[in-house]
Amino acid sequence: MDLKKLAEEQSLTNFPVGLGGCRATNSFFDSCEYDITVFDDKCEPEKIIFYDDDFIKIHHGSLKETKSDILIKYDGMKIIHDESWELRMFLSKIKEKRLIIYKDCAKNRLFDSLFCCEKTKEGIKTSNIFSSCWQICASYFLADAICLLNLYRPNSTHMLDMMRKFEKNQVNEQISIVTQTVGIERATLSLLERKLKSTIGFSDMIENNGHSKIIQQKYDLFVKNSMLSDCYFYLGCINKENFINIKDKIDNQPDLIHILKVAFDVESDYNLLDNQAKLIQKSCNDILGLISSA
């Protein structure tokens, strides 16, 4: 794809523009979208367009960004347009501080996971209908942290496959906790079909930007290649992101539990749920201990 032509046609060339995501690496599927970031300092939601038979996500960013959670998205970015060389210098600084940025972001994800564990345990005590959703989010945040400590930027499409390839060490031993608590052993075609419908429905309700077309395309690829566990994990990642986007008002939307029960493939056994939250909690604390002593 001619990304410079795309930037020109979309009137993006008044600012630095870069390509991130898996398309900036050698590890992507034909169905993967192109993640384009325009560094125009605008606080606008991402826009999804269909161009030259591919989906394009257009994000907005700032060259003054300091949050590690955002900076990791720019690591390894390929420059599309940068007349002033400002983006080149910005990416160079990220490369210099790469280890610090990934470690800081990993800590943030571990704290996010611990927060979700507490929400799960509190919810069990109060019979909160979203308790199981919080537990699933805790599992995915733990997965994010493990990936980051392996200097791999979490990517919902390729994440499970990458975790299988990580070398054996004390941090990566915790991957078994992720797979044990996220539910991928239940992945079957019939379940995935139901999860897909609910995931698309939830995406349309929360994002409402056409992301559901990308979700469908990736689902089709996973199923075609018999990658059922990867598909299950991918759909859960998408639901986690959308759930966290509305976490502060989720308790005011009890009707969402109907779609989330299927989207997350939730566990209804409170004893099992509590045990899983404790497993994730211990895993997070063990990793934090390893980071602190390193």
N, C-alpha and C positions, 0 to 999 in steps of 0.2 A: 504494500500500500504506500502511496505517495503522501506521507504525513505533512510535508511542507505545503503541498497543494491543498490538503484538508484544512490546515491552519489558515491559509489565505482565503479559502472559500467561506470559512466560518468567521471571518474577520477577527482573528485572534492575534494577528501579528503586530499589534501595537504594544504587546507585552512579551516577556520571555515565555516560551512554551516548551514543555518537556513530556516525554513518554515514560510512564512508570508501570507498575504492575508486572505481571508475568511476561507480557509482550516485550519488556525491556531485557528479558533473560532468554536463555536457550530452552526454557522449560515451559511450554504452553501447548494447549490444544488448538485445533483449527477453530473451535467454537468459542475460544476465549476472546473477550472484548479488549479493545485498546483503551488504556487509561491515560487520558491526556490532561495535564494540569496547566492552566493559564495563571501566571503569577501577576494578577491584576489587583490583589488586595481586596477583592470583593467577597462578601459573606453571603454567597448565593448557593442554593442546593445544587448538587450535581445534575447535569443534563445528559440524557441518553438519546443518541441519534443513530440512524442506520445509514451507513455510507459505504459505497463500493462493496456491498454484500457482507459487511461486518458491522457489529455494534461498537459504538464509540461512547465512552463515558467522559464527559468534559467536567473537570473539577476546577475549583478556584483556590489559589494559594497565595502565600506572601513570602517574599524573600527576607522578611524580618522574623519569620517563624522561629520560636524557641522551644516549643513543646516537643519532647522526644516522641510522643505518640504520633505526631504529624510528621516529624523529620524522618522517621524510618520509612515512610511512604516514598520519600524522595531519594533514598539510598539506591544507587545503581541506575538512576534515571538517565535516559538518553535525551540529549538536547535536540529539539526540533527547530526552534527559532530563538536566537539570543544575540541580537546585534550589538548590545552594550557589554556583553560578556559578564553581566551581573549574575546570571543563572550559573554560569561556569564556575565563578568564584564561590557562590553559595554552595554548590554541590561539592566543591573541593573542601570546604570547611566541614561539611557533613562527613566526608570520607575521613578526614583527620580525627574526628571525634566519634567515629563509628562504634567502637567498643563501648564507650561511655553511654552513647545514645541507646544502644540495644539493651544494655544492662539496666539503665534507668527505666526504660519502657517495660522490660520484663518485670521489674519490681512493681510497677503500676498495675500490670495485669494480675500479678499475684495478690495484690491488695484488693483488686476488683473481685477476684475469685473468693477471697475471704469474706468480703462484704456480702456476696451472693450466698455464701454458706450461712452466714448469720441470718439473712432474710429467709432462707429455707427453714432454719431451726425455729425462728420466731413464728414463721407461718404455720409450722406444724403445731405449735402450742395453741395458736389462735384459730386453727382450721382455715387458714387463708387458702383460697382456691388456686393461687398462683405459686404456692410453695415449690411444686415440682418444676415449674418453669425456671425459678431462681436456681435450683440445683443444676439443671442442664446448662444454664449460663455459667455457673461456677466451673463446670467441667471444661467448657470451651475457653474460658479465660485462662485456666491452668494450661491448656494446650497452647494457647498463644504464648504464654510465658516460656514454656519449654522450647518452642520454636525460636523465640528471640534469643534465648541463651545459647542457641546453636547458630546464632547470627543468620537466621533465616526469617525473612519478613513473612508473617502469617498471611496465607492466601487460602481462602475457603475452598478453592477448586483443587489445589494440589497438596494441601496441608497433610492430610492423612498419609498419603503416599510418601511424602518427605519424612514424616516421623518414623516410618518403617525403616528408613535408610540411615537414621542417625546412629552414630557410634555408641557403643555401650559405655555408660558412665553413671554416676550417682544421680545426676539430674534426669537423664533419659530413662532411668528405671521407672520414673513416675509416669511414663507414657501408658503403662499398663493400668494405672488408676484412671486415666482419661478414657481409654477404651472400655474399661469395666463399668464406668459410671455414665457414659454418654448413650449407651444402648445400641451400638452398631451390630451387636450379635443378633438383633431382631430384624435386620434388613432382609426383606423379601420383596418380590415384585409387587404383590398386592398392597403391602404396607407402604411402599415407596410411592405408589400411585396416589394413595390417600394423602400421604405427606406432601406430595407435590401440589395437589389441589389446594390444600390448606396454606402451604407456604406461599403460593402465588396469590391467594386471596389476602393473606396477611400483608404481603408486599404491596399489593394494590391499595390496601387500606392505609398503610403507614407511609410508603414512599410515593406511590401514585405517579411514577415517572417512566413507566415502561420497562422497569427492571425485570418484571415477570417474564418477558420474552426471552431474556438472557437465561433466566432460571430454567425455563422450558428447554431451551437449546442445550444447556449443559446436562440436564436430566436425560435428554434423549441420547447424548453421547455416552454418559455413564452406563445407561441400561444397554445400549447397543454393544458395549464392550464388556458387559457382565461385571461392571465395577460397582456392585450393589452397596458394599460397605462405604466406599468413597462417596457414593451418591447420598447415602444416609447422612454421613458426616457433613457433606457440603450443604444439604438442606438445613441441617441444624445450625450451621454457622450463620446462614442467612437469617434464620429466625432469631438467633441470639442478638444479632446486630439491630434488628428492628424492634425487638423487645426492649433492649437497653435504651433505644432512642425514646421510648415512652415510659421508662421505668418510674418516673416521678408522678405519673398520673394513671398508672396501670390499675391501681386499686379502685379508681373511679370508673373503670370500664369492665365490670364483671362479665358482660356479654362476650368479651373477647376470649374467655376461657374455652368456649365451644370450638373455636377455630384453633386455639393454641394446644388443646389436648391432642389433636391429631398432628398439627405442625411439629410439635416437640416430641410426640410419642411419649407422653408423660407417664410417670410411675404413680400409681394411686395408693400403694402400700406405704403408710407413713413410717413404719419401723424401718423398712428398707431405705426409704428416702433419708431418714435421719442418719443411718449408717453410712450412706453414700456421702452425705454432707461432711461427716466426720472424717471419712477417708480423704476427701479432697482437701479439707482443712489441714490435716496432718501433712499431706503431700506439699501443700503450699508452704507451711512452716518449715518443713525439712529443707526445701529448696532455698528459702530465705536464709536459713542457717548456713547452708553451703556457700551462698553468695557472700554473706557477711564474713566468713572465715577465709574466703579466697584472697 
